[in-house]
């Protein structure tokens, strides 16, 4: 049976690499495939550089296929498949 969840349920979950435990941060956005009507990727905002004074690193996207498990507090992913997130707009 498939698990059904809402984006609002996912936004407070931390994304963690299942292989090495790297913590990428909390889900900040999703990329949608408009042609298929599916979730294409989960997005984590880039980390701030020097308290935000030097901007931030690029956002990182994890393709939906790299999601291995969605738990109560964490989303476990295959971090090797991460890529830069699509630009907004």
N, CA, C and O atoms as CSV, one atom per row, in Angstrom:
chain,resi,resn,atom,element,x,y,z
A,1,UNK,N,N,0.842,-1.178,0.000
A,1,UNK,CA,C,0.000,0.000,0.000
A,1,UNK,C,C,0.886,1.239,0.000
A,1,UNK,O,O,1.855,1.302,0.757
A,2,UNK,N,N,0.570,2.226,-0.838
A,2,UNK,CA,C,1.349,3.460,-0.922
A,2,UNK,C,C,1.048,4.373,0.247
A,2,UNK,O,O,-0.081,4.438,0.733
A,3,UNK,N,N,2.084,5.082,0.694
A,3,UNK,CA,C,1.918,6.061,1.755
A,3,UNK,C,C,1.460,7.378,1.137
A,3,UNK,O,O,2.010,7.818,0.128
A,4,UNK,N,N,0.474,7.992,1.732
A,4,UNK,CA,C,-0.011,9.283,1.265
A,4,UNK,C,C,0.387,10.330,2.284
A,4,UNK,O,O,0.133,10.168,3.478
A,5,UNK,N,N,1.018,11.415,1.816
A,5,UNK,CA,C,1.362,12.505,2.720
A,5,UNK,C,C,1.249,13.821,1.965
A,5,UNK,O,O,1.274,13.859,0.735
A,6,UNK,N,N,1.126,14.878,2.718
A,6,UNK,CA,C,1.003,16.210,2.144
A,6,UNK,C,C,2.348,16.913,2.200
A,6,UNK,O,O,3.206,16.577,3.016
A,7,UNK,N,N,2.522,17.890,1.325
A,7,UNK,CA,C,3.761,18.668,1.348
A,7,UNK,C,C,3.924,19.333,2.698
A,7,UNK,O,O,5.040,19.434,3.207
A,8,UNK,N,N,2.831,19.788,3.284
A,8,UNK,CA,C,2.920,20.433,4.601
A,8,UNK,C,C,3.435,19.459,5.663
A,8,UNK,O,O,4.032,19.891,6.649
A,9,UNK,N,N,3.217,18.161,5.480
A,9,UNK,CA,C,3.751,17.159,6.411
A,9,UNK,C,C,5.263,16.983,6.230
A,9,UNK,O,O,5.964,16.618,7.174
A,10,UNK,N,N,5.755,17.239,5.033
A,10,UNK,CA,C,7.164,17.024,4.729
A,10,UNK,C,C,8.049,18.214,5.083
A,10,UNK,O,O,9.244,18.038,5.322
A,11,UNK,N,N,7.490,19.414,5.121
A,11,UNK,CA,C,8.329,20.606,5.214
A,11,UNK,C,C,9.116,20.740,6.506
A,11,UNK,O,O,10.077,21.508,6.547
A,12,UNK,N,N,8.756,20.039,7.543
A,12,UNK,CA,C,9.499,20.128,8.800
A,12,UNK,C,C,10.395,18.912,9.026
A,12,UNK,O,O,10.839,18.657,10.146
A,13,UNK,N,N,10.654,18.169,7.955
A,13,UNK,CA,C,11.505,16.982,8.060
A,13,UNK,C,C,12.902,17.299,7.527
A,13,UNK,O,O,13.064,18.002,6.529
A,14,UNK,N,N,13.899,16.762,8.218
A,14,UNK,CA,C,15.281,16.972,7.812
A,14,UNK,C,C,15.676,15.917,6.785
A,14,UNK,O,O,15.298,14.752,6.906
A,15,UNK,N,N,16.434,16.330,5.780
A,15,UNK,CA,C,16.897,15.410,4.748
A,15,UNK,C,C,18.301,14.934,5.104
A,15,UNK,O,O,19.213,15.737,5.306
A,16,UNK,N,N,18.458,13.601,5.178
A,16,UNK,CA,C,19.708,12.983,5.625
A,16,UNK,C,C,20.128,11.913,4.620
A,16,UNK,O,O,19.295,11.164,4.111
A,17,UNK,N,N,21.437,11.850,4.339
A,17,UNK,CA,C,21.990,10.850,3.429
A,17,UNK,C,C,21.999,9.490,4.124
A,17,UNK,O,O,22.552,9.352,5.215
A,18,UNK,N,N,21.398,8.505,3.506
A,18,UNK,CA,C,21.287,7.177,4.104
A,18,UNK,C,C,22.650,6.477,4.186
A,18,UNK,O,O,22.847,5.618,5.046
A,19,UNK,N,N,23.592,6.834,3.303
A,19,UNK,CA,C,24.889,6.156,3.271
A,19,UNK,C,C,25.847,6.634,4.352
A,19,UNK,O,O,26.488,5.821,5.018
A,20,UNK,N,N,25.948,7.955,4.533
A,20,UNK,CA,C,26.967,8.464,5.460
A,20,UNK,C,C,26.437,9.379,6.563
A,20,UNK,O,O,27.215,9.889,7.368
A,21,UNK,N,N,25.129,9.589,6.605
A,21,UNK,CA,C,24.540,10.382,7.683
A,21,UNK,C,C,24.654,11.887,7.521
A,21,UNK,O,O,24.322,12.630,8.444
A,22,UNK,N,N,25.121,12.359,6.354
A,22,UNK,CA,C,25.219,13.799,6.125
A,22,UNK,C,C,23.845,14.435,6.257
A,22,UNK,O,O,22.870,13.967,5.669
A,23,UNK,N,N,23.781,15.512,7.038
A,23,UNK,CA,C,22.532,16.252,7.220
A,23,UNK,C,C,22.550,17.444,6.273
A,23,UNK,O,O,23.388,18.337,6.399
A,24,UNK,N,N,21.620,17.451,5.326
A,24,UNK,CA,C,21.592,18.513,4.324
A,24,UNK,C,C,20.736,19.698,4.750
A,24,UNK,O,O,20.911,20.802,4.234
A,25,UNK,N,N,19.836,19.489,5.660
A,25,UNK,CA,C,18.945,20.559,6.101
A,25,UNK,C,C,17.499,20.138,5.956
A,25,UNK,O,O,17.191,18.979,5.675
A,26,UNK,N,N,16.624,21.100,6.152
A,26,UNK,CA,C,15.196,20.818,6.112
A,26,UNK,C,C,14.627,21.106,4.731
A,26,UNK,O,O,15.087,22.005,4.027
A,27,UNK,N,N,13.632,20.336,4.363
A,27,UNK,CA,C,12.963,20.519,3.083
A,27,UNK,C,C,12.441,21.945,2.990
A,27,UNK,O,O,11.757,22.417,3.899
A,28,UNK,N,N,12.760,22.638,1.896
A,28,UNK,CA,C,12.294,24.010,1.732
A,28,UNK,C,C,11.364,24.175,0.542
A,28,UNK,O,O,10.607,25.144,0.482
A,29,UNK,N,N,11.409,23.240,-0.411
A,29,UNK,CA,C,10.592,23.381,-1.613
A,29,UNK,C,C,10.524,22.031,-2.322
A,29,UNK,O,O,11.223,21.088,-1.952
A,30,UNK,N,N,9.689,21.951,-3.329
A,30,UNK,CA,C,9.635,20.769,-4.189
A,30,UNK,C,C,9.660,21.228,-5.638
A,30,UNK,O,O,9.190,22.320,-5.959
A,31,UNK,N,N,10.205,20.398,-6.507
A,31,UNK,CA,C,10.143,20.632,-7.944
A,31,UNK,C,C,9.088,19.684,-8.496
A,31,UNK,O,O,9.072,18.496,-8.172
A,32,UNK,N,N,8.211,20.219,-9.331
A,32,UNK,CA,C,7.144,19.418,-9.922
A,32,UNK,C,C,7.397,19.211,-11.405
A,32,UNK,O,O,7.895,20.105,-12.089
A,33,UNK,N,N,7.054,18.038,-11.896
A,33,UNK,CA,C,7.106,17.746,-13.324
A,33,UNK,C,C,5.726,18.086,-13.875
A,33,UNK,O,O,4.768,17.339,-13.674
A,34,UNK,N,N,5.631,19.209,-14.566
A,34,UNK,CA,C,4.348,19.685,-15.068
A,34,UNK,C,C,3.727,18.793,-16.120
A,34,UNK,O,O,2.502,18.733,-16.232
A,35,UNK,N,N,4.544,18.098,-16.894
A,35,UNK,CA,C,4.017,17.219,-17.933
A,35,UNK,C,C,3.411,15.951,-17.350
A,35,UNK,O,O,2.382,15.470,-17.824
A,36,UNK,N,N,4.050,15.419,-16.330
A,36,UNK,CA,C,3.579,14.165,-15.729
A,36,UNK,C,C,2.680,14.386,-14.522
A,36,UNK,O,O,1.931,13.492,-14.128
A,37,UNK,N,N,2.754,15.574,-13.938
A,37,UNK,CA,C,1.963,15.846,-12.738
A,37,UNK,C,C,2.486,15.122,-11.512
A,37,UNK,O,O,1.712,14.686,-10.660
A,38,UNK,N,N,3.820,14.995,-11.427
A,38,UNK,CA,C,4.430,14.284,-10.304
A,38,UNK,C,C,5.490,15.155,-9.630
A,38,UNK,O,O,5.927,16.165,-10.181
A,39,UNK,N,N,5.890,14.745,-8.436
A,39,UNK,CA,C,6.991,15.411,-7.744
A,39,UNK,C,C,8.285,14.959,-8.409
A,39,UNK,O,O,8.551,13.761,-8.507
A,40,UNK,N,N,9.094,15.919,-8.867
A,40,UNK,CA,C,10.358,15.593,-9.526
A,40,UNK,C,C,11.509,15.531,-8.531
A,40,UNK,O,O,12.392,14.682,-8.650
A,41,UNK,N,N,11.499,16.441,-7.536
A,41,UNK,CA,C,12.625,16.495,-6.600
A,41,UNK,C,C,12.233,17.228,-5.329
A,41,UNK,O,O,11.299,18.030,-5.317
A,42,UNK,N,N,12.967,16.938,-4.259
A,42,UNK,CA,C,12.853,17.665,-2.999
A,42,UNK,C,C,14.019,18.644,-2.937
A,42,UNK,O,O,15.136,18.298,-3.323
A,43,UNK,N,N,13.774,19.860,-2.457
A,43,UNK,CA,C,14.791,20.912,-2.462
A,43,UNK,C,C,15.118,21.351,-1.040
A,43,UNK,O,O,14.232,21.531,-0.206
A,44,UNK,N,N,16.417,21.518,-0.787
A,44,UNK,CA,C,16.915,22.065,0.477
A,44,UNK,C,C,17.593,23.390,0.147
A,44,UNK,O,O,18.399,23.457,-0.781
A,45,UNK,N,N,17.276,24.441,0.894
A,45,UNK,CA,C,17.912,25.744,0.679
A,45,UNK,C,C,19.399,25.660,0.967
A,45,UNK,O,O,19.829,24.942,1.871
A,46,UNK,N,N,20.183,26.403,0.187
A,46,UNK,CA,C,21.622,26.456,0.408
A,46,UNK,C,C,21.950,27.080,1.755
A,46,UNK,O,O,21.209,27.923,2.260
A,47,UNK,N,N,23.052,26.661,2.322
A,47,UNK,CA,C,23.464,27.180,3.630
A,47,UNK,C,C,23.950,28.614,3.499
A,47,UNK,O,O,24.513,29.005,2.476
A,48,UNK,N,N,23.722,29.391,4.552
A,48,UNK,CA,C,24.183,30.779,4.573
A,48,UNK,C,C,25.693,30.820,4.734
A,48,UNK,O,O,26.286,29.997,5.432
A,49,UNK,N,N,26.297,31.793,4.076
A,49,UNK,CA,C,27.743,32.010,4.197
A,49,UNK,C,C,27.978,33.200,5.113
A,49,UNK,O,O,27.436,34.280,4.879
A,50,UNK,N,N,28.766,33.013,6.135
A,50,UNK,CA,C,29.114,34.053,7.099
A,50,UNK,C,C,27.869,34.805,7.565
A,50,UNK,O,O,27.722,36.006,7.337
A,51,UNK,N,N,26.976,34.059,8.226
A,51,UNK,CA,C,25.739,34.612,8.795
A,51,UNK,C,C,24.858,35.298,7.759
A,51,UNK,O,O,24.065,36.173,8.106
A,52,UNK,N,N,24.984,34.918,6.513
A,52,UNK,CA,C,24.164,35.494,5.461
A,52,UNK,C,C,24.752,36.743,4.831
A,52,UNK,O,O,24.214,37.247,3.846
A,53,UNK,N,N,25.849,37.254,5.381
A,53,UNK,CA,C,26.460,38.469,4.841
A,53,UNK,C,C,27.074,38.237,3.464
A,53,UNK,O,O,27.140,39.154,2.646
A,54,UNK,N,N,27.516,37.024,3.214
A,54,UNK,CA,C,28.112,36.687,1.921
A,54,UNK,C,C,27.152,35.878,1.055
A,54,UNK,O,O,27.579,35.153,0.156
A,55,UNK,N,N,25.864,36.005,1.326
A,55,UNK,CA,C,24.867,35.269,0.555
A,55,UNK,C,C,24.726,33.843,1.051
A,55,UNK,O,O,24.946,33.545,2.225
A,56,UNK,N,N,24.358,32.980,0.136
A,56,UNK,CA,C,24.191,31.578,0.504
A,56,UNK,C,C,24.645,30.682,-0.623
A,56,UNK,O,O,24.757,31.105,-1.774
A,57,UNK,N,N,24.904,29.443,-0.275
A,57,UNK,CA,C,25.267,28.439,-1.267
A,57,UNK,C,C,24.038,28.129,-2.118
A,57,UNK,O,O,22.916,28.422,-1.704
A,58,UNK,N,N,24.232,27.542,-3.300
A,58,UNK,CA,C,23.081,27.197,-4.144
A,58,UNK,C,C,22.167,26.164,-3.465
A,58,UNK,O,O,22.621,25.345,-2.666
A,59,UNK,N,N,20.876,26.222,-3.801
A,59,UNK,CA,C,19.938,25.215,-3.317
A,59,UNK,C,C,20.315,23.859,-3.915
A,59,UNK,O,O,20.883,23.785,-5.005
A,60,UNK,N,N,19.990,22.793,-3.186
A,60,UNK,CA,C,20.301,21.434,-3.624
A,60,UNK,C,C,18.996,20.667,-3.799
A,60,UNK,O,O,18.093,20.760,-2.966
A,61,UNK,N,N,18.905,19.906,-4.895
A,61,UNK,CA,C,17.714,19.099,-5.162
A,61,UNK,C,C,18.066,17.614,-5.095
A,61,UNK,O,O,19.140,17.187,-5.519
A,62,UNK,N,N,17.139,16.857,-4.557
A,62,UNK,CA,C,17.268,15.405,-4.485
A,62,UNK,C,C,16.140,14.815,-5.325
A,62,UNK,O,O,14.973,14.932,-4.951
A,63,UNK,N,N,16.470,14.175,-6.469
A,63,UNK,CA,C,15.420,13.595,-7.304
A,63,UNK,C,C,14.513,12.676,-6.487
A,63,UNK,O,O,14.965,11.999,-5.563
A,64,UNK,N,N,13.254,12.664,-6.837
A,64,UNK,CA,C,12.283,11.861,-6.092
A,64,UNK,C,C,12.712,10.401,-6.019
A,64,UNK,O,O,12.472,9.739,-5.009
A,65,UNK,N,N,13.335,9.897,-7.060
A,65,UNK,CA,C,13.796,8.510,-7.072
A,65,UNK,C,C,14.885,8.215,-6.056
A,65,UNK,O,O,15.137,7.053,-5.737
A,66,UNK,N,N,15.539,9.263,-5.540
A,66,UNK,CA,C,16.599,9.054,-4.548
A,66,UNK,C,C,16.056,8.973,-3.124
A,66,UNK,O,O,16.798,8.668,-2.191
A,67,UNK,N,N,14.767,9.244,-2.957
A,67,UNK,CA,C,14.156,9.156,-1.622
A,67,UNK,C,C,14.003,7.682,-1.265
A,67,UNK,O,O,13.343,6.924,-1.975
A,68,UNK,N,N,14.623,7.285,-0.153
A,68,UNK,CA,C,14.596,5.883,0.263
A,68,UNK,C,C,13.551,5.611,1.334
A,68,UNK,O,O,12.951,4.537,1.368
A,69,UNK,N,N,13.338,6.583,2.204
A,69,UNK,CA,C,12.382,6.373,3.301
A,69,UNK,C,C,11.960,7.720,3.854
A,69,UNK,O,O,12.770,8.638,3.979
A,70,UNK,N,N,10.677,7.826,4.185
A,70,UNK,CA,C,10.150,9.016,4.850
A,70,UNK,C,C,9.711,8.587,6.233
A,70,UNK,O,O,8.772,7.807,6.390
A,71,UNK,N,N,10.405,9.109,7.237
A,71,UNK,CA,C,10.108,8.760,8.619
A,71,UNK,C,C,9.367,9.877,9.328
A,71,UNK,O,O,8.932,10.842,8.701
A,72,UNK,N,N,9.227,9.740,10.638
A,72,UNK,CA,C,8.504,10.725,11.435
A,72,UNK,C,C,9.198,12.079,11.435
A,72,UNK,O,O,8.531,13.113,11.406
A,73,UNK,N,N,10.540,12.092,11.468
A,73,UNK,CA,C,11.295,13.343,11.544
A,73,UNK,C,C,12.289,13.531,10.408
A,73,UNK,O,O,12.782,14.638,10.195
A,74,UNK,N,N,12.589,12.460,9.675
A,74,UNK,CA,C,13.641,12.495,8.661
A,74,UNK,C,C,13.148,11.985,7.319
A,74,UNK,O,O,12.206,11.198,7.231
A,75,UNK,N,N,13.820,12.462,6.271
A,75,UNK,CA,C,13.665,11.898,4.936
A,75,UNK,C,C,15.044,11.365,4.565
A,75,UNK,O,O,15.997,12.136,4.452
A,76,UNK,N,N,15.155,10.066,4.376
A,76,UNK,CA,C,16.434,9.445,4.029
A,76,UNK,C,C,16.567,9.384,2.513
A,76,UNK,O,O,15.666,8.915,1.818
A,77,UNK,N,N,17.712,9.867,2.006
A,77,UNK,CA,C,17.936,9.933,0.567
A,77,UNK,C,C,19.288,9.334,0.203
A,77,UNK,O,O,20.169,9.186,1.050
A,78,UNK,N,N,19.432,8.995,-1.071
A,78,UNK,CA,C,20.730,8.635,-1.638
A,78,UNK,C,C,21.371,9.953,-2.054
A,78,UNK,O,O,21.052,10.497,-3.111
A,79,UNK,N,N,22.276,10.467,-1.224
A,79,UNK,CA,C,22.881,11.774,-1.461
A,79,UNK,C,C,23.746,11.844,-2.700
A,79,UNK,O,O,24.032,12.937,-3.189
A,80,UNK,N,N,24.169,10.705,-3.219
A,80,UNK,CA,C,24.995,10.692,-4.420
A,80,UNK,C,C,24.263,11.178,-5.653
A,80,UNK,O,O,24.899,11.496,-6.658
A,81,UNK,N,N,22.953,11.243,-5.604
A,81,UNK,CA,C,22.179,11.677,-6.763
A,81,UNK,C,C,21.745,13.137,-6.667
A,81,UNK,O,O,20.967,13.611,-7.495
A,82,UNK,N,N,22.247,13.853,-5.656
A,82,UNK,CA,C,21.844,15.258,-5.513
A,82,UNK,C,C,22.384,16.084,-6.677
A,82,UNK,O,O,23.369,15.720,-7.318
A,83,UNK,N,N,21.710,17.206,-6.933
A,83,UNK,CA,C,22.088,18.101,-8.023
A,83,UNK,C,C,21.675,19.515,-7.650
A,83,UNK,O,O,20.898,19.703,-6.714
A,84,UNK,N,N,22.182,20.514,-8.366
A,84,UNK,CA,C,21.705,21.874,-8.103
A,84,UNK,C,C,20.214,21.964,-8.414
A,84,UNK,O,O,19.736,21.354,-9.370
A,85,UNK,N,N,19.492,22.716,-7.615
A,85,UNK,CA,C,18.052,22.879,-7.832
A,85,UNK,C,C,17.810,23.764,-9.050
A,85,UNK,O,O,18.640,24.605,-9.395
A,86,UNK,N,N,16.665,23.564,-9.693
A,86,UNK,CA,C,16.276,24.411,-10.820
A,86,UNK,C,C,16.092,25.841,-10.328
A,86,UNK,O,O,15.646,26.073,-9.205
A,87,UNK,N,N,16.438,26.782,-11.176
A,87,UNK,CA,C,16.269,28.188,-10.801
A,87,UNK,C,C,14.795,28.549,-10.782
A,87,UNK,O,O,14.000,28.039,-11.572
A,88,UNK,N,N,14.450,29.430,-9.872
A,88,UNK,CA,C,13.059,29.878,-9.767
A,88,UNK,C,C,12.738,30.831,-10.903
A,88,UNK,O,O,13.600,31.528,-11.439
A,89,UNK,N,N,11.439,30.829,-11.247
A,89,UNK,CA,C,10.988,31.803,-12.241
A,89,UNK,C,C,10.968,31.205,-13.557
A,89,UNK,O,O,10.616,31.869,-14.531
